[in-house]
């Protein structure tokens, strides 16, 4: 076993993953890591986890030539966030990723340069927020997302790119001209990125932060989060990491709206509703969290923009009957319901 595999973080993660089923491990996006840890320990590796491990190896192999090509086409600084920069910290780089995220001083100019070189826009639902429309290389399978600022929780102002650039360090991926955020910055950016999508959604989000924060001062990490107006997000994330990987006390979120993490399973329909209603109290000041309840109430009781009242009532009844249904299964059921009602 390598030194990286034997680090206390990876031993703790291995023990936690042993509690989960293969679907639960994959729902938490740690199939490749689970395969690596099991293989190194001489334990059998289920086929689905082995497939994830191969996918991680392919992604790592493609990342460097893709980044070299992007670097050759774009002017100005490029800062690699997440993806391969985090994967290199995992044992055997056993972390799946499907895109490379790059902060650019002039993201729009970089986007134009890639489009002119034959990159094409990915045909998928997309809302313009902190990155431009994802692009794909004609020859390499990974997507490229060019960011104007890091992904940040809604309603918060992300730090300026220049602040991150001023403290950037050479990327571990080894491409000349590609840098990465200082680990202090990067750990907080990873936490913010996770909360910009779904707070405490997967174990991988927490493993990413814990791996990046290794060797960093806890006090400095907290000060960085405070300076970027992320103190509550950071404290909630760091407390969950301590509880899951360092035998710290179980936090209230892990007892309520993030109960799926200690048991290594997918978030359920009930858990999703609890997250919507409660997560604000661990993200925002009390008065702002209370105001967040109004939006959560409207989202719960009113139809979505493309949904009829009939669909909404059907979904509500289904939720009461199947509160323990995994969210992926519920999404499939909801899409089929929408298709049937649209055709009728």
N, C-alpha and C positions, 0 to 999 in steps of 0.2 A: 504494500500500500504506500502511495506517495505521501510526502509531508502534507500536501494540500488535503488529501483525503482524510488524513488523521487529525486535522485541526478540530478542536472542540465544537466549532459551529457545525461541521459536516457530520460529526458523530451524533450531535443532538438532532440534526435534520433527519439522519438515517433512522434514529429511534422513533421519531415522530411519524415518518413515512411507513414504518412497519405496522402502524395502527390502521392504515388506510387500505382500501381496496384499490385495484388497478383503475377503475373509473374515477374514484376519488382523487387518486394521485394525479391522474391526467387532467381532471377538472381544475386542480391547483397548479397546473402547468409545470410539474416537476417530474414528468415521466422519464426524461433523459437522465436527470440526476439520479433518480431512483435506480435506473438500470445500471448506471456507472457504479454506484455504491454497492449494489448487490453483486455485480460481477466481480468487483475487487475483493469482496468478502467471500467469494466462492459459492454464492447462493444462486439458485436458478433465477433467470430473468424472463418474465412473461413476454410473449411476442409483441404485445402492444407497447410495452416499455422499450423493448429492443428497437422497435420502429422509431420511437421518439429519439432514442440515442443516435440512430443513423441520421435522422433529420437534423439533429444538432451538429453532427460532424459535417454534413453537407453545407449547412448555413455558415459554419466557421470557414470552410474551404472557399466559399464564394465571396465572403465578406472582403477579404484583402484585395483581390483584383478589382472588385467593384469600387472600393474606396480609392484605389489608385487611379482608376479611370475617372471617377468624379473629380478627384483632386486635379487631374491633368486638364480638365475642362473648365473649372471654375476659378475665378480670381477671388482673392481675399481670404480671411481666416475661416476655417471650418472646424467646428468643435463636435466630436463624436460623443453622443449621449446614449446610454442604455445599450441594447443589442450586444454586439461583439465586444464592446469595452467591458461590459459586466460579465459576459460569458467566460472571458479569459480568467476570471477569479474563481470560477467553479472547477471542481476536480474534473480533469479531462475536458474542460470547456463544455461540459454537458448541460448546456442551456439552449433550448430552441428559441430562435427568433426568426421573424419573417421580413424584417426591414432594417434599414440603418437610418438612425435619426441624427441629423446634422444641424446644429445651430450655425447660422451664417450671418456675417455682418450685413450682407445684402442678399437676403434669401431670394428676392424676386429676380435679381440679375443671375444668380446661380440657377434658378429654375429655367430661365430663358436659355441659358447656355446648354443645359442638359437637353431641353426640347430640340434645340437646333442640332444637337449631335445624334438625334435619333431616339432618345428616350421618349416614352409616351405616357399619357395620363392613365391611371388605373381606373377602370370603369367600375366603381363601387360607390355606395352612399357616402357622402362626405359633407361635413359642415366646416366651413372656414373658421378656424379659431386661431390656434397658435402655430400651425404649420400649413404650408401650401398643399395643393392637391398632390397626393402621392404619385410618384413616377416609377416606371419600371424600365430596366435596361432591355434592349432587344436580345441580349445574349445571356444575361445572368438573372437568376430567378428572384433575387431579393428586391424588395421595393426600396425606394429612397424617399424619405420625408425631410424636406427642408423647413426648418423652423425659424420664424422671426423672433420668437422668445420660447423658453421652455414651456411644456404643458403645465398648466397651473390650475388649482381648484377654481371653479366659477366664482366670480365676484371678487377675486383677489388680483392684485397687480403683480405680475412676475418680475423678477429682477432684470435689469437691462443686460443685454448680451455683452456689452463692453465690460461690465463688472466681472462676468464669468471669464471673459477673454483675458483680462488682466491677471487673473490667478491661474490660468490654464497650465497644464503640464503636458509633456509628450504622451501621445496615446500609446497604450500598451499593444495596440494592433500592429505597430511598427511601420506605418506608412508616413513617409516624409511629408510634412506640411499638414498633417491631421493631428490635432491636439485633443485633449479631453479636459473636462472640468477638474479642478483640484478636488481630491477625494472628499473633503469637507463639503464643498459645494455639491458634488455629485450625489452624495448620500441624501442630502436634503432634496435635491432635484428629483431623485427617484421616488422619494416619499410623496412629493407634490404630484408627480406624474400619476402615481397610483390613485391618489385621491381625486384627481381630475376626471377619472373614469368611474370607478366604483370603490369607495372606501373599504379597506380590509377585505378585498374581494378574493385574492388568492394567496396561498403561502409563498408562491414565487416572488410576489411583490416584497414581502418581508425578508425573504432570503437575499434578494438583490440588495436591499438597504443594509442588511447586516454584513454581507460580504464586502460592500464598498466601505463601510464604516470601520472595518477592522483596522486597528492601528491609529484611529483618529481619537482625539480627546472628546469625551462625552460633553464636557463643558463647552468646548468650541463648537461642537455640533449644535448644541442647544442655542448658543449665541447666534450662530448663522441662521437657524430657523427663526429666532426672535427678530433678527434684523430684516428678514424677508416676510414678516407677518404670518409665520406658519407655526407659532409656538404650540398651539393646541394639536394641530395635525402631527407635529413631530413628537410631542409627548405621548400621544395615543399610539403612534407607530412604534416608538421606542419601547414603551411599556409592553406592547404585544410581543415584540421581539424578545424581551427579557423573559416574559412568561412562557413563551413557546420553546425557546432555544437555550435559556439559561436557568431554568427552574425557578423563575421569579413568580410572584403572586399572580394568580389569574385575574385579569382585569374585567371590569363590568362589560365592555363590549364583547369580550370572548365568552361571557356568560349569557349574552343576550343576542344582539344582532350579528355577531361574528362567531356564533357557536360552531359553524361548519369548519373553522380552521383547526382547532385542537383535535377534532375527530377526522380530519383529512377527508372531507367530502365536499360535494358541490353545495353552494348556497341553495336553500329551498325557497319555495314561494312565500312561506311565512317569514323566513329570514329576510327576503327581499323587501317585504313590506315593513318589517321592523327597522331595517337599514334606512329606508326612505324617511321614516318618522323620527328615528332616534339619532342618526349619525351626526346631525348638526350640533348636538350638545357636546360632542367630543371634537368638533372642528371650529366652532364659532363662539364668540362671547355669549353669555346667557341671553341677553336681550335679542341678539341677532338670531340665535338658535330658536328662540320662541317665535320670531317672525318667520323662520323657515318652515314652521309647522303649517302655516297657511298654504304655502305652495305644495307641501306634501299632502295636505288634505284635498286640495283641488286635483292633484294628480291621481289620488286614490279614488275619488268619487265621480270625477267627470270623464267622459270619453276622450280618448286621444284624438288629435286633429283629423286623422283619416279613419276614425272609428264611429260606427253608428251606436245609438243607445242600445239597440238590440244586442250588438256584440259586447258592449260594456256590461250589460246585465248578465249575459251568458258567462263572461269571464269572471264576474264577481261571484256568481253561483259556483263556478268551478273552483275558485279559490277557497271558498268556505268548505267545499267537499274534499279538497286535496291540498291541505296546507303544507304537507311534507313533500310535495312533488318537486324534484330538482328543476331549477330554472331553465335548463336546456330543454327538458321535456315539455315544460309549460310553453316555452317559446314556439316549439314545433306545433303544439296543440293550438296556440293562438293564431299562428300563420295559416293553418289549415282552416280554422274557423273563419278567418277573414276571407280566404279564397272562396269558401263555400257561399258566404253571404254576398260576396261581390258578384259571383256568377248567377245567383238567384234573383 
